[in-house]
Amino acid sequence: MKEKLTKILAVCFSFIMCISAVTVVSAASEHKGIDVSVWQGDINFREVKDDGIDYVYIRAGEGTTLVDSKFDRNYRDARREGMKLGFYHYVTARDTREAKDQAHFFYSLIKDKRQDLRPAMDFEQLTGLSKKEANDIARVYMDTLEKLMKIKPAFYSNAYDCESVWEEDLTKYPLWVADYGVERPYSIGHWKDWSGFQYSSRGSVRGIHGHTDMDRFKDELLITDKEKEDANCTKDGYLSYTVKEGETLRDIARKFDTTTRELIKLNHLELIHPGEKLIIRK
């Protein structure tokens, strides 16, 4: 009886250890993170890192023209401390043309900066838009940004919009979901899982005065080595060109010894307008 009991206890112990190991592996794939902007003021990233924060998303800008006034400083200081970092952009587009313009603007801000986390679209200003309009804007923005960066972007949304607005085809992008004061988001809509979870907007972290957003980030938000390689090839093999008043696509194709078909394919074009940025193969 004693021998039998010992064997049973040994099996139980082994089972518990296996479960514990799985838990440790699972926890190891999540990282403590924050996302910051001008609203956090001057940040001491050395203290932030010492407080156990590994990952940080930095706001680059908003809309088509607004650059976050702490963007460069936050990037420089977080990079100096060796933190894993990425950028997000607050989207205000009201139609697909503005969506494309804003994706180009975001790209112009971050294309020459080192980054570890996927560039993220923060599109939550949906008032006045139909469900179809919101989804069309999100699709064009994400598709344009991915073509420019050669990196799959991340999709930021609150749990309510995940459930009620976003359609299934957008789940090809990793989800960064916001839902405060809960252990897990109440809904992630059509997504199978989340890659980032913003669980509080009133967190306290050393090195930051006042509240900040708190996040849990998974490895899916990390840019892969293959994507980094492709992005570097794009940077080296292409140039950026701003469309001038009165120029046609044919004019630009002739100027750079390419074809209109190539420009349309490369830039996901429908129409062009003055001030629009195109990428052109060297």
N, C-alpha and C positions, 0 to 999 in steps of 0.2 A: 504493500500500500504506500509506504514511504517512497519507494523507488518510483512508483507510478506518479505520485504527487510531485516528486522532484522533476520528472520529465515534463509534466504539464506546466509547472512553473517556468521551466527553462524555455518552453515553446512560447508561453505568454510573454516572457521577458524579451525574447527575440523579436516577437511581433511588435511590441511597444517600441523597441529600438529602431525597427524599420520605419514605423510611423513617425518617430521623432526625426529620423534622418530625412524623410520626405518633407517634413515641416521645415527643417533647416534649409533644405535646398530651395523650397518654395519661397521662404522668407528672403533668402539670399538674392533672389531674382528681382526683389523690390528694393527701391532706393528712396531715402528721405530727400525730399526736394521742396523748393519754393519757386514762385514766379514773382518777378518784381518789375517795377516801372518807376517813373518819376515820383509817384506817390509815396514811395518808401524813403525818399530823400537820399542823403549820402550814406552809403552802406559800407561797413567794415567787413569785407568778405573773409578776412582771416578769422575773425571771431565767428562769423557764420559757419565756416568750415569746422572750426573747433567745437561748434555746438552740434556737430554730427550731420550737417547738411552736405550731401554729396552732389546733388544735381540742382541746376538753376535755369529757369527760362527767363529771358530778358525781353521786355517789350522793345521792339525796334521803332515802331511808329504806328500811325493811325491814318486811315483813308489813303489819299493820294499825295499829300504834301507834308503832313505833320511827322516830324522826327522827335521821338522821345528825348527830352533834354538830358537824361541820364544814360542814354543808350551807350555812347562810346565809353563813358567812365565805368559803367557797370560791366561792360565787356572786358575792358582792360584789367580791371581789378579782379574780376572772377577768374579770368584766364591766368593772371599772375599767381593765384593761389592754387592753380591746378584743378579747378572744379570742372565737372562735366557740364557743358552749357549749350543752350540753344536759344532761338529767338521766336517770338510770336508777334503777330501783326493784328491790330484791331481793325476789322473790315467794316466799312460804312456804305458799301456799294448798294445802289438802288436798281441797277440793271446789269446785264452781262457785260456791256461795254465798260462800265465803271469797274466791274469785277476784274476784267483783264488788266485795266490800267493800274488797279491797286496791287495786283499780283506782280506786275512789272516794278512798281515802286518798292515793294517789299524786297524783291530780288536785288534791286539796285543798292539797297542798304546793307545787305548781308552777304552778297556774292563773294566779296574778297576777305571775309572774316572766317577764322577757324571755328568750326562748330562740331559738337558731338551728338546733339539731339536734333531730331527732325524739325524743320521749320514748321510752325503751327499757325493755322488760320483760326482767329478768334472772331467768329461771326455770330453775334447774339443780338444785333440791332435789327430785329425782324418786324417791328411795328409798321403796319401799312403795306406789308408784302403778303401776297398770297403764298400758299404752300408751294405751288409750282414755281413762282418767281424766286422764292428763297432757295429752293433746290437748284434751279438753273444757275443762279449767281454762285452758289457754293461749287457746283460742278465746274463752271468755267474758271473760277479762281484757282481751284485746286489743280485742275488740268494744266492751266497756264503755268502755275508755279512749278509743278513737277517737270514740265518740259524745259523750263528755264534752268532749274537747279540740277536736273538729272537725279533727283532725290525724292522719294515718296514723302509728301508732307503729312503732318499730323492734323487731326480734325478735333478742335476744341468745341465743346457744347455743354450746356447744362442738361441734367437728366430729363427735365420736362420736354425740351425740344427734341432730344433723342427719341422719346416715346411718341411725340405728336407731330413732328415736322419732317425729320430727315428720312429719305427713302433708301431702300436697300442697296442700291448701286454705290452709295457713298461709303459703305462698310469696307471697301477695299483700302480705305485709309485708316491707320491706327487711331483709336479713339482716346481722347483726353477729356474725361467727363467731370463735371462739377456737381456736387450734391453735399450740402453742409450738415455737420452734426450727426452723421450716420456712419456705421461701420463699412457699409458698401452702398453704392448708388442704387436707388429704388428702381431705376430703369436705365437700360443702355440701348433701348430700341431694337433695331435689327442687328446690331453688333453682337457677336458671340461672346466677346470679353472686352474689358477696357485695358488700355496700355498705360494710361495716366489717370489718376484720381485726385482731384482737388477737393479735399474733404473739409476745409475750413478757410474762411476769409479773415479770421481774427486770431491767427497764430502769433506766437511770441518767439522770437529767435534772437540770440545774442548777436550784436553787431547791427541790428535794425531797430530804430526808434519807432514805436507804435506797432500796429498790426501788419501782418503780411499773410498772403495766401500760402497754405500748406498743401503739399502734394505727396503722393506715392507714385513713383515712376517704375515701370517695368523695362526690361531690356529691349522690348520691341521698339521703343522710342529712340534707341541708339542708331545712328547712321552706320550702315555696314561698310566694310573696307571696299567692297565692290562699288558701292555707290560713291564713295569718296574718290575712287579712281576714275569713274565715269565723269564725275563733276569736274575733276581736274583736267580731264581731256577736253571737256566742253569749254572750260575757261581758257585753255591754251589754243584750242582749234577754232574759236569763234570770236567775233567782235560784236559790240553793241552799237546800234545806229538809231538816232532819233529822227523820225519822219519830219520833213520840213513842209511848210505851207505850199500847197499846189503840187506836191510830188505825187506821182502815181506809183503803184507797185512795179510797173514796167520800167519806170525811170530808175528806181532803186536797183532792180535786177540788172539793168544795163551797167549801172555805175560800178557794181561789184562783180560783174561777169558771172552772174548766176541766172536762175530762171524764176519766173513768178510762181510756178508750181512748187519749187523748192522753198521759197519764202513762205508760201501759204502753209505747206506741210510743217515746216520748222517752227512757225510761230502760231499755229492753230488760228489762222486768220479767217475773218469773214470780210471785214472792211478795214481800211487803215485811215488814220486821221492825224493831223499835225500834232507833234509832241509825243506820239506813241513810240515806244522803244522796241526795236526789232533785234533779234540775234541773227547774225549772218555768218555762214561758213567762210573762213579765211581762204 
